[in-house]
Amino acid sequence: GICYVGSETLWQRTFTSFGVLFLQMGWGDLGAFGEPSKETPNLDQMAAEGMLFLDFYTANPLCSPSRAALLTGRLPVRNGFYTTNAHARNAYTPQDIVGGIQDSELLLPELLKKAGYINKIIGKWHLGHRPQFHPLKHGFDEWFGSPNCHFGPYDNRELPNIPVYRDWEMIGRYYEDFKIDLKTGEANLTQLYLQEALDFISKQQASQQPFFLYWAIDATHAPVYASKQFLGTSQRGLYGDAVREIDDSVGKILRHLQQLGISENTFVFFTSDNGAALISAPKQGGSNGPFLCGKQTTFEGGMREPAIAWWPGHIPAGGVSHQLGNVMDLFTTSLSLAGLQPPSDRQIDGIDLLPVMLQGKLIDRPIFYYRGNEMMAVRVGLYKAHYWTWSNSWEEYGKGTDFCPGQSVSGVTTHTQEEHTYLPLLFHLGRDPGEKFPLSFASEEYQRAMQQITGIVQQHKDTLVPGEPQLNVCDKAIMNWSPPGCEKLGKCLKAPESDPKKCSWPH
């Protein structure tokens, strides 16, 4: 089985079941990564029993493109999850986005299905909500969750509340049928998602069926929520309550695999889709540890993620790896676990991490930091070169939007888009993980490192074929007014006239 679990995700494997746990959490949110309150005992135990990745990255500093990258093994600029409406803009899939995951993209569950896997997504999909983008049309057999995040509540006249799906049809809407109390932060959604995971695993084990579980919960995404039993239990406030409930849930999932006797046949990976959103801090934002800035930026705090691999009897316990990893690697690694080859008719950016996890090898590879249609930075070894810097505009900053609160670094955390393509800003992340001290342009170290980096970047750009951008057009008429199943519930809403427009992406 394959399970992916993260600050918005999970996955599992039987000779070949996988789980991916995929959430929105920061590098510094786990005790195993140094969080001082030590409120993640289950994730810390998972790390002690498996392998900790200290240099693991997402493919984009925002949620939708990261999820598209995980499931396709391809950079968002290749799979279409970017915008060309403005330079270097982050873009995602709000309700009014016209685009989504294209039929031409091959998703991990589609490929696993050929090897007999049953695939389930629990939680947030975020790859488009129109019928052609439905997860069950892209390889998943089951879905319990929503097409977007739990924003709201809306008035159902100007904006409809987000639907929650059971497979093909909605079964209610957030705030109406699935309550979230914005005053107290109480919601039982994580418990619902946990039970869905446990039931799915039990069902597949009983039928001896290999499975892929993608557990993509969103409790740590503002507005943050936790169930009643966890409210007020953390030293870190409501955000900490949500993290404690996620940690408890991961522990229950792993114990469930052990109790069913399938833990040695199940590969589980925990990670996040982007860094902690410091704009929501301190009350509803996490920690990115020693790293600069957070979500929305291509500094380390926006893209370096907590990551733990767990596969008892296969991955040696207590391992720590400095392999440069990326969420796209989960695509290739999962296929390898299932005995499948990645598609040969397209560029795949993910690498197979099995030699790293099982044999302790290190694979030489770069990490590309994209923001929209622009490669902002690249990491090669311990060196990171910034070709563009930008946190957010002065206009947005003046309105109170700050992606780097308390972390201004002169000439680095810029509020105008600064081009450095002729003389990139270079940092040594071993000595300076916080990206505060650029190397001198005149130094021999700078010249030597940039000579190697320049060749890698040139090869990448020469061979890059961007996909058709999916995040350019918005239309209020295609929002979640009348999702499938709304008739049975009496929850269909009247849509406005179609009026397609260019989406505005300020960051």
Secondary structure as a PSIPRED ss2 file (coil, helix, strand):
# PSIPRED VFORMAT (PSIPRED V4.0)

   1 G C   1.000  0.000  0.000
   2 I E   0.000  0.000  1.000
   3 C E   0.000  0.000  1.000
   4 Y E   0.000  0.000  1.000
   5 V E   0.000  0.000  1.000
   6 G E   0.000  0.000  1.000
   7 S E   0.000  0.000  1.000
   8 E C   1.000  0.000  0.000
   9 T E   0.000  0.000  1.000
  10 L E   0.000  0.000  1.000
  11 W E   0.000  0.000  1.000
  12 Q E   0.000  0.000  1.000
  13 R C   1.000  0.000  0.000
  14 T C   1.000  0.000  0.000
  15 F C   1.000  0.000  0.000
  16 T C   1.000  0.000  0.000
  17 S E   0.000  0.000  1.000
  18 F E   0.000  0.000  1.000
  19 G E   0.000  0.000  1.000
  20 V E   0.000  0.000  1.000
  21 L E   0.000  0.000  1.000
  22 F E   0.000  0.000  1.000
  23 L E   0.000  0.000  1.000
  24 Q C   1.000  0.000  0.000
  25 M C   1.000  0.000  0.000
  26 G C   1.000  0.000  0.000
  27 W H   0.000  1.000  0.000
  28 G H   0.000  1.000  0.000
  29 D H   0.000  1.000  0.000
  30 L C   1.000  0.000  0.000
  31 G H   0.000  1.000  0.000
  32 A H   0.000  1.000  0.000
  33 F H   0.000  1.000  0.000
  34 G C   1.000  0.000  0.000
  35 E C   1.000  0.000  0.000
  36 P C   1.000  0.000  0.000
  37 S C   1.000  0.000  0.000
  38 K C   1.000  0.000  0.000
  39 E C   1.000  0.000  0.000
  40 T C   1.000  0.000  0.000
  41 P H   0.000  1.000  0.000
  42 N H   0.000  1.000  0.000
  43 L H   0.000  1.000  0.000
  44 D H   0.000  1.000  0.000
  45 Q H   0.000  1.000  0.000
  46 M H   0.000  1.000  0.000
  47 A H   0.000  1.000  0.000
  48 A H   0.000  1.000  0.000
  49 E H   0.000  1.000  0.000
  50 G C   1.000  0.000  0.000
  51 M E   0.000  0.000  1.000
  52 L E   0.000  0.000  1.000
  53 F E   0.000  0.000  1.000
  54 L C   1.000  0.000  0.000
  55 D C   1.000  0.000  0.000
  56 F E   0.000  0.000  1.000
  57 Y E   0.000  0.000  1.000
  58 T C   1.000  0.000  0.000
  59 A C   1.000  0.000  0.000
  60 N C   1.000  0.000  0.000
  61 P C   1.000  0.000  0.000
  62 L C   1.000  0.000  0.000
  63 C H   0.000  1.000  0.000
  64 S H   0.000  1.000  0.000
  65 P H   0.000  1.000  0.000
  66 S H   0.000  1.000  0.000
  67 R H   0.000  1.000  0.000
  68 A H   0.000  1.000  0.000
  69 A H   0.000  1.000  0.000
  70 L H   0.000  1.000  0.000
  71 L H   0.000  1.000  0.000
  72 T H   0.000  1.000  0.000
  73 G C   1.000  0.000  0.000
  74 R C   1.000  0.000  0.000
  75 L C   1.000  0.000  0.000
  76 P H   0.000  1.000  0.000
  77 V H   0.000  1.000  0.000
  78 R H   0.000  1.000  0.000
  79 N H   0.000  1.000  0.000
  80 G C   1.000  0.000  0.000
  81 F C   1.000  0.000  0.000
  82 Y C   1.000  0.000  0.000
  83 T C   1.000  0.000  0.000
  84 T C   1.000  0.000  0.000
  85 N C   1.000  0.000  0.000
  86 A C   1.000  0.000  0.000
  87 H C   1.000  0.000  0.000
  88 A C   1.000  0.000  0.000
  89 R C   1.000  0.000  0.000
  90 N C   1.000  0.000  0.000
  91 A C   1.000  0.000  0.000
  92 Y C   1.000  0.000  0.000
  93 T C   1.000  0.000  0.000
  94 P C   1.000  0.000  0.000
  95 Q C   1.000  0.000  0.000
  96 D C   1.000  0.000  0.000
  97 I E   0.000  0.000  1.000
  98 V C   1.000  0.000  0.000
  99 G C   1.000  0.000  0.000
 100 G C   1.000  0.000  0.000
 101 I C   1.000  0.000  0.000
 102 Q C   1.000  0.000  0.000
 103 D C   1.000  0.000  0.000
 104 S C   1.000  0.000  0.000
 105 E C   1.000  0.000  0.000
 106 L C   1.000  0.000  0.000
 107 L C   1.000  0.000  0.000
 108 L H   0.000  1.000  0.000
 109 P H   0.000  1.000  0.000
 110 E H   0.000  1.000  0.000
 111 L H   0.000  1.000  0.000
 112 L H   0.000  1.000  0.000
 113 K H   0.000  1.000  0.000
 114 K C   1.000  0.000  0.000
 115 A C   1.000  0.000  0.000
 116 G C   1.000  0.000  0.000
 117 Y C   1.000  0.000  0.000
 118 I E   0.000  0.000  1.000
 119 N E   0.000  0.000  1.000
 120 K E   0.000  0.000  1.000
 121 I E   0.000  0.000  1.000
 122 I E   0.000  0.000  1.000
 123 G E   0.000  0.000  1.000
 124 K E   0.000  0.000  1.000
 125 W C   1.000  0.000  0.000
 126 H C   1.000  0.000  0.000
 127 L C   1.000  0.000  0.000
 128 G C   1.000  0.000  0.000
 129 H C   1.000  0.000  0.000
 130 R C   1.000  0.000  0.000
 131 P H   0.000  1.000  0.000
 132 Q H   0.000  1.000  0.000
 133 F H   0.000  1.000  0.000
 134 H C   1.000  0.000  0.000
 135 P H   0.000  1.000  0.000
 136 L H   0.000  1.000  0.000
 137 K H   0.000  1.000  0.000
 138 H C   1.000  0.000  0.000
 139 G C   1.000  0.000  0.000
 140 F C   1.000  0.000  0.000
 141 D C   1.000  0.000  0.000
 142 E E   0.000  0.000  1.000
 143 W E   0.000  0.000  1.000
 144 F E   0.000  0.000  1.000
 145 G E   0.000  0.000  1.000
 146 S E   0.000  0.000  1.000
 147 P C   1.000  0.000  0.000
 148 N C   1.000  0.000  0.000
 149 C C   1.000  0.000  0.000
 150 H C   1.000  0.000  0.000
 151 F C   1.000  0.000  0.000
 152 G C   1.000  0.000  0.000
 153 P C   1.000  0.000  0.000
 154 Y C   1.000  0.000  0.000
 155 D C   1.000  0.000  0.000
 156 N C   1.000  0.000  0.000
 157 R C   1.000  0.000  0.000
 158 E C   1.000  0.000  0.000
 159 L C   1.000  0.000  0.000
 160 P C   1.000  0.000  0.000
 161 N C   1.000  0.000  0.000
 162 I C   1.000  0.000  0.000
 163 P E   0.000  0.000  1.000
 164 V E   0.000  0.000  1.000
 165 Y E   0.000  0.000  1.000
 166 R E   0.000  0.000  1.000
 167 D C   1.000  0.000  0.000
 168 W C   1.000  0.000  0.000
 169 E E   0.000  0.000  1.000
 170 M E   0.000  0.000  1.000
 171 I E   0.000  0.000  1.000
 172 G E   0.000  0.000  1.000
 173 R E   0.000  0.000  1.000
 174 Y E   0.000  0.000  1.000
 175 Y C   1.000  0.000  0.000
 176 E C   1.000  0.000  0.000
 177 D C   1.000  0.000  0.000
 178 F E   0.000  0.000  1.000
 179 K C   1.000  0.000  0.000
 180 I C   1.000  0.000  0.000
 181 D C   1.000  0.000  0.000
 182 L C   1.000  0.000  0.000
 183 K C   1.000  0.000  0.000
 184 T C   1.000  0.000  0.000
 185 G C   1.000  0.000  0.000
 186 E E   0.000  0.000  1.000
 187 A C   1.000  0.000  0.000
 188 N C   1.000  0.000  0.000
 189 L H   0.000  1.000  0.000
 190 T H   0.000  1.000  0.000
 191 Q H   0.000  1.000  0.000
 192 L H   0.000  1.000  0.000
 193 Y H   0.000  1.000  0.000
 194 L H   0.000  1.000  0.000
 195 Q H   0.000  1.000  0.000
 196 E H   0.000  1.000  0.000
 197 A H   0.000  1.000  0.000
 198 L H   0.000  1.000  0.000
 199 D H   0.000  1.000  0.000
 200 F H   0.000  1.000  0.000
 201 I H   0.000  1.000  0.000
 202 S H   0.000  1.000  0.000
 203 K H   0.000  1.000  0.000
 204 Q H   0.000  1.000  0.000
 205 Q H   0.000  1.000  0.000
 206 A H   0.000  1.000  0.000
 207 S C   1.000  0.000  0.000
 208 Q C   1.000  0.000  0.000
 209 Q C   1.000  0.000  0.000
 210 P C   1.000  0.000  0.000
 211 F E   0.000  0.000  1.000
 212 F E   0.000  0.000  1.000
 213 L E   0.000  0.000  1.000
 214 Y E   0.000  0.000  1.000
 215 W E   0.000  0.000  1.000
 216 A E   0.000  0.000  1.000
 217 I C   1.000  0.000  0.000
 218 D C   1.000  0.000  0.000
 219 A C   1.000  0.000  0.000
 220 T C   1.000  0.000  0.000
 221 H C   1.000  0.000  0.000
 222 A C   1.000  0.000  0.000
 223 P C   1.000  0.000  0.000
 224 V C   1.000  0.000  0.000
 225 Y C   1.000  0.000  0.000
 226 A E   0.000  0.000  1.000
 227 S C   1.000  0.000  0.000
 228 K C   1.000  0.000  0.000
 229 Q C   1.000  0.000  0.000
 230 F C   1.000  0.000  0.000
 231 L C   1.000  0.000  0.000
 232 G C   1.000  0.000  0.000
 233 T C   1.000  0.000  0.000
 234 S C   1.000  0.000  0.000
 235 Q C   1.000  0.000  0.000
 236 R C   1.000  0.000  0.000
 237 G H   0.000  1.000  0.000
 238 L H   0.000  1.000  0.000
 239 Y H   0.000  1.000  0.000
 240 G H   0.000  1.000  0.000
 241 D H   0.000  1.000  0.000
 242 A H   0.000  1.000  0.000
 243 V H   0.000  1.000  0.000
 244 R H   0.000  1.000  0.000
 245 E H   0.000  1.000  0.000
 246 I H   0.000  1.000  0.000
 247 D H   0.000  1.000  0.000
 248 D H   0.000  1.000  0.000
 249 S H   0.000  1.000  0.000
 250 V H   0.000  1.000  0.000
 251 G H   0.000  1.000  0.000
 252 K H   0.000  1.000  0.000
 253 I H   0.000  1.000  0.000
 254 L H   0.000  1.000  0.000
 255 R H   0.000  1.000  0.000
 256 H H   0.000  1.000  0.000
 257 L H   0.000  1.000  0.000
 258 Q H   0.000  1.000  0.000
 259 Q H   0.000  1.000  0.000
 260 L C   1.000  0.000  0.000
 261 G C   1.000  0.000  0.000
 262 I C   1.000  0.000  0.000
 263 S H   0.000  1.000  0.000
 264 E H   0.000  1.000  0.000
 265 N H   0.000  1.000  0.000
 266 T E   0.000  0.000  1.000
 267 F C   1.000  0.000  0.000
 268 V E   0.000  0.000  1.000
 269 F E   0.000  0.000  1.000
 270 F E   0.000  0.000  1.000
 271 T E   0.000  0.000  1.000
 272 S E   0.000  0.000  1.000
 273 D C   1.000  0.000  0.000
 274 N C   1.000  0.000  0.000
 275 G C   1.000  0.000  0.000
 276 A C   1.000  0.000  0.000
 277 A C   1.000  0.000  0.000
 278 L H   0.000  1.000  0.000
 279 I H   0.000  1.000  0.000
 280 S H   0.000  1.000  0.000
 281 A C   1.000  0.000  0.000
 282 P C   1.000  0.000  0.000
 283 K C   1.000  0.000  0.000
 284 Q C   1.000  0.000  0.000
 285 G C   1.000  0.000  0.000
 286 G C   1.000  0.000  0.000
 287 S C   1.000  0.000  0.000
 288 N C   1.000  0.000  0.000
 289 G C   1.000  0.000  0.000
 290 P C   1.000  0.000  0.000
 291 F C   1.000  0.000  0.000
 292 L C   1.000  0.000  0.000
 293 C C   1.000  0.000  0.000
 294 G C   1.000  0.000  0.000
 295 K C   1.000  0.000  0.000
 296 Q C   1.000  0.000  0.000
 297 T C   1.000  0.000  0.000
 298 T C   1.000  0.000  0.000
 299 F C   1.000  0.000  0.000
 300 E H   0.000  1.000  0.000
 301 G H   0.000  1.000  0.000
 302 G H   0.000  1.000  0.000
 303 M H   0.000  1.000  0.000
 304 R E   0.000  0.000  1.000
 305 E E   0.000  0.000  1.000
 306 P C   1.000  0.000  0.000
 307 A C   1.000  0.000  0.000
 308 I E   0.000  0.000  1.000
 309 A E   0.000  0.000  1.000
 310 W E   0.000  0.000  1.000
 311 W C   1.000  0.000  0.000
 312 P C   1.000  0.000  0.000
 313 G C   1.000  0.000  0.000
 314 H C   1.000  0.000  0.000
 315 I C   1.000  0.000  0.000
 316 P C   1.000  0.000  0.000
 317 A C   1.000  0.000  0.000
 318 G C   1.000  0.000  0.000
 319 G E   0.000  0.000  1.000
 320 V E   0.000  0.000  1.000
 321 S E   0.000  0.000  1.000
 322 H C   1.000  0.000  0.000
 323 Q C   1.000  0.000  0.000
 324 L C   1.000  0.000  0.000
 325 G E   0.000  0.000  1.000
 326 N E   0.000  0.000  1.000
 327 V C   1.000  0.000  0.000
 328 M C   1.000  0.000  0.000
 329 D H   0.000  1.000  0.000
 330 L H   0.000  1.000  0.000
 331 F H   0.000  1.000  0.000
 332 T H   0.000  1.000  0.000
 333 T H   0.000  1.000  0.000
 334 S H   0.000  1.000  0.000
 335 L H   0.000  1.000  0.000
 336 S H   0.000  1.000  0.000
 337 L H   0.000  1.000  0.000
 338 A C   1.000  0.000  0.000
 339 G C   1.000  0.000  0.000
 340 L C   1.000  0.000  0.000
 341 Q C   1.000  0.000  0.000
 342 P C   1.000  0.000  0.000
 343 P C   1.000  0.000  0.000
 344 S C   1.000  0.000  0.000
 345 D C   1.000  0.000  0.000
 346 R C   1.000  0.000  0.000
 347 Q C   1.000  0.000  0.000
 348 I C   1.000  0.000  0.000
 349 D C   1.000  0.000  0.000
 350 G C   1.000  0.000  0.000
 351 I C   1.000  0.000  0.000
 352 D C   1.000  0.000  0.000
 353 L C   1.000  0.000  0.000
 354 L H   0.000  1.000  0.000
 355 P H   0.000  1.000  0.000
 356 V H   0.000  1.000  0.000
 357 M H   0.000  1.000  0.000
 358 L H   0.000  1.000  0.000
 359 Q H   0.000  1.000  0.000
 360 G C   1.000  0.000  0.000
 361 K C   1.000  0.000  0.000
 362 L C   1.000  0.000  0.000
 363 I C   1.000  0.000  0.000
 364 D C   1.000  0.000  0.000
 365 R C   1.000  0.000  0.000
 366 P C   1.000  0.000  0.000
 367 I E   0.000  0.000  1.000
 368 F E   0.000  0.000  1.000
 369 Y E   0.000  0.000  1.000
 370 Y E   0.000  0.000  1.000
 371 R E   0.000  0.000  1.000
 372 G C   1.000  0.000  0.000
 373 N C   1.000  0.000  0.000
 374 E E   0.000  0.000  1.000
 375 M E   0.000  0.000  1.000
 376 M E   0.000  0.000  1.000
 377 A E   0.000  0.000  1.000
 378 V E   0.000  0.000  1.000
 379 R E   0.000  0.000  1.000
 380 V E   0.000  0.000  1.000
 381 G C   1.000  0.000  0.000
 382 L C   1.000  0.000  0.000
 383 Y E   0.000  0.000  1.000
 384 K E   0.000  0.000  1.000
 385 A E   0.000  0.000  1.000
 386 H E   0.000  0.000  1.000
 387 Y C   1.000  0.000  0.000
 388 W E   0.000  0.000  1.000
 389 T E   0.000  0.000  1.000
 390 W C   1.000  0.000  0.000
 391 S C   1.000  0.000  0.000
 392 N C   1.000  0.000  0.000
 393 S C   1.000  0.000  0.000
 394 W H   0.000  1.000  0.000
 395 E H   0.000  1.000  0.000
 396 E H   0.000  1.000  0.000
 397 Y H   0.000  1.000  0.000
 398 G H   0.000  1.000  0.000
 399 K C   1.000  0.000  0.000
 400 G C   1.000  0.000  0.000
 401 T C   1.000  0.000  0.000
 402 D C   1.000  0.000  0.000
 403 F C   1.000  0.000  0.000
 404 C C   1.000  0.000  0.000
 405 P C   1.000  0.000  0.000
 406 G C   1.000  0.000  0.000
 407 Q C   1.000  0.000  0.000
 408 S C   1.000  0.000  0.000
 409 V C   1.000  0.000  0.000
 410 S C   1.000  0.000  0.000
 411 G C   1.000  0.000  0.000
 412 V C   1.000  0.000  0.000
 413 T C   1.000  0.000  0.000
 414 T C   1.000  0.000  0.000
 415 H C   1.000  0.000  0.000
 416 T C   1.000  0.000  0.000
 417 Q C   1.000  0.000  0.000
 418 E E   0.000  0.000  1.000
 419 E E   0.000  0.000  1.000
 420 H C   1.000  0.000  0.000
 421 T C   1.000  0.000  0.000
 422 Y C   1.000  0.000  0.000
 423 L C   1.000  0.000  0.000
 424 P C   1.000  0.000  0.000
 425 L E   0.000  0.000  1.000
 426 L E   0.000  0.000  1.000
 427 F E   0.000  0.000  1.000
 428 H E   0.000  0.000  1.000
 429 L C   1.000  0.000  0.000
 430 G C   1.000  0.000  0.000
 431 R C   1.000  0.000  0.000
 432 D C   1.000  0.000  0.000
 433 P C   1.000  0.000  0.000
 434 G C   1.000  0.000  0.000
 435 E C   1.000  0.000  0.000
 436 K C   1.000  0.000  0.000
 437 F C   1.000  0.000  0.000
 438 P C   1.000  0.000  0.000
 439 L C   1.000  0.000  0.000
 440 S C   1.000  0.000  0.000
 441 F C   1.000  0.000  0.000
 442 A C   1.000  0.000  0.000
 443 S C   1.000  0.000  0.000
 444 E H   0.000  1.000  0.000
 445 E H   0.000  1.000  0.000
 446 Y H   0.000  1.000  0.000
 447 Q H   0.000  1.000  0.000
 448 R H   0.000  1.000  0.000
 449 A H   0.000  1.000  0.000
 450 M H   0.000  1.000  0.000
 451 Q H   0.000  1.000  0.000
 452 Q H   0.000  1.000  0.000
 453 I H   0.000  1.000  0.000
 454 T H   0.000  1.000  0.000
 455 G H   0.000  1.000  0.000
 456 I H   0.000  1.000  0.000
 457 V H   0.000  1.000  0.000
 458 Q H   0.000  1.000  0.000
 459 Q H   0.000  1.000  0.000
 460 H H   0.000  1.000  0.000
 461 K H   0.000  1.000  0.000
 462 D H   0.000  1.000  0.000
 463 T H   0.000  1.000  0.000
 464 L C   1.000  0.000  0.000
 465 V C   1.000  0.000  0.000
 466 P C   1.000  0.000  0.000
 467 G C   1.000  0.000  0.000
 468 E C   1.000  0.000  0.000
 469 P C   1.000  0.000  0.000
 470 Q C   1.000  0.000  0.000
 471 L C   1.000  0.000  0.000
 472 N C   1.000  0.000  0.000
 473 V E   0.000  0.000  1.000
 474 C E   0.000  0.000  1.000
 475 D C   1.000  0.000  0.000
 476 K H   0.000  1.000  0.000
 477 A H   0.000  1.000  0.000
 478 I H   0.000  1.000  0.000
 479 M C   1.000  0.000  0.000
 480 N C   1.000  0.000  0.000
 481 W C   1.000  0.000  0.000
 482 S C   1.000  0.000  0.000
 483 P C   1.000  0.000  0.000
 484 P C   1.000  0.000  0.000
 485 G C   1.000  0.000  0.000
 486 C H   0.000  1.000  0.000
 487 E H   0.000  1.000  0.000
 488 K H   0.000  1.000  0.000
 489 L H   0.000  1.000  0.000
 490 G C   1.000  0.000  0.000
 491 K C   1.000  0.000  0.000
 492 C C   1.000  0.000  0.000
 493 L C   1.000  0.000  0.000
 494 K C   1.000  0.000  0.000
 495 A C   1.000  0.000  0.000
 496 P C   1.000  0.000  0.000
 497 E C   1.000  0.000  0.000
 498 S C   1.000  0.000  0.000
 499 D C   1.000  0.000  0.000
 500 P C   1.000  0.000  0.000
 501 K E   0.000  0.000  1.000
 502 K E   0.000  0.000  1.000
 503 C C   1.000  0.000  0.000
 504 S C   1.000  0.000  0.000
 505 W C   1.000  0.000  0.000
 506 P C   1.000  0.000  0.000
 507 H C   1.000  0.000  0.000
